[in-house]
Amino acid sequence: MSIASVFDIALVALILAIGASTILVRTAFAAVVMFAVYGLLLSIAWVRLHAVDVALTEAAIGGGMTGLLLLGAVARSRSDDVDRVRVGYPVRLAAGGLCALVVAGLAIVVLHPPAAVPTLAPVVMENLPPSGLGNPVAGVLFVFRALDTLLEKVVVLLALLGVWSLAPDRAWGGTPGLQVYAKPDPPLIFLAQLLPPVGIVFGIYMCWVGAKDPGGAFQGGTVLAAMWLLVIVAGLQKAPAISRLWLRGLLIAGPMLFLAIGLAGWVFADAFLAYPEGYAKPLIVAVEATLTLSIAVALAMLAAGPPERAQQQ
Amino acid sequence: MNAATLFGLCGAALVGIGLYGLITNPEPLRKILAFNLLGSGVFLLFGMIARRAAAAGLGGDPVPQAMVITAIVVAFAATAMAIALVQRLADETGRASISSDSSDAVDGEGKS
């Protein structure tokens, strides 16, 4: 048995143990902390599956941003002192048995792959050079399946609209209540002054190399969003009121540019979301740069939650 | 057994663990957590499919990989929406559980 397979088995055991503990631990706070650890472990699994782009996304969004969001929810909920309600033993036994059946079914599918594994990798590599991109995953996201990526941005905006519209009437147009995370103390303020310059450069770098190497608008945008949230939580800057025009402008800038270029494709390249020959790379980079900003603002606002205080004028 | 199959089995087990948590835990926040666990198991199954379809000098099929990236972002958006809903529910009703017998929620151990 090679070192790599020993590492893989240990990693899978750890992922399953941490994953199970997010379900089994008593307090919600412990479960959320476990979940953040779980996200980081899972991103190592993605590296082992030769999917570095996915690993970056999982670490940034799946572990980091979701963890932050859940921590905020735990801090807001006042259920910590209430002992957890448990369902009865028979129900748990039945649920466990049925879930084991589901696992067994999936395991049978996993263990019996089709004789000829279908793959689109050769087609992707064949058609990648005209786009000028070097990263096949970015090629799929922005050239071959650009419609998916565009609609995904719309989904993020719709989710943000949904979150905002859950605000109580008196707080509509106000500022999100991010102060639940921490009372600003000197180490946090120091960190919030030290990290953002590095983080902003790193976020822009990730967006830029995304065309050629693993990285891209999602991952870069998440890093930028994290830096912004850090500064707000540390109290160095106020959270913006959601009625601010610049905020809303930034939110729709990326999807609007993407949509405009997509519509222009009908005129200049015969199809929606097709790029004119020779201009694919600059157009994609322009879309990615704007999307990075929009994603950063949208993710930060999603993590910040609905507005809680009315805007002070 | 190769690495792809191993992580595929891991994904299958995570789907089961997430499903169990989703069914048995009456706390909405924990249900959201369990659902995320279930989702990441499905993503891992996609990772296995991508890895098995490695060809043309790539470590994996980029199409399922790109789909998983999109899925992770959409899952985050859905989680944010779900948490906002749960918080509004808690603000309106003052209850942190969606168990059917609310009187037991305060006493701790519910009947079923």
Interface residues (C-beta under 8 A of the other chain):
Chain A: A4 S5 D8 I9 V12 I15 L16 G19 A20 T22 I23 A28 A31 V32 F35 Y38 L42 A45 W46 R48 L49 H50 A51 D53 V54 T57 E58 I61 G62 M65 T66 L69 L70 G72 A73 V74 R76 S77 R78 S79 V82 D83 R84 V85 R86 V87 G88 P90 V91 R92 A95 G96 C99 A100 V102 V103 L106 A107 V109 V110 L111 P113 V117 P118 T119 L120 A121 P122 V124 M125 E126 P136 V137 G139 V140 L141 F144 R145 D148 T149 E152 V155 V156 L158 A159 L160 G162 V163 L166 P168 G216 F218 L299 L302 A303 G305 P306
Chain B: A3 A4 T5 L6 F7 G8 L9 C10 G11 A12 A13 L14 V15 G16 I17 G18 L19 Y20 G21 I23 T24 N25 P26 E27 L29 R30 I32 L33 A34 N36 L37 S40 F43 L44 L45 G47 M48 A50 R51 R52 A53 A54 A55 A56 G57 L58 G59 G60 D61 P62 V63 Q65 A66 M67 V68 I69 T70 I72 V73 V74 A75 F76 A77 A78 T79 A80 M81 I83 A84 L85 V86 Q87 R88 A90 D91 A96 S97 S99 D104 A105 V106 G108 E109 G110 K111 S112
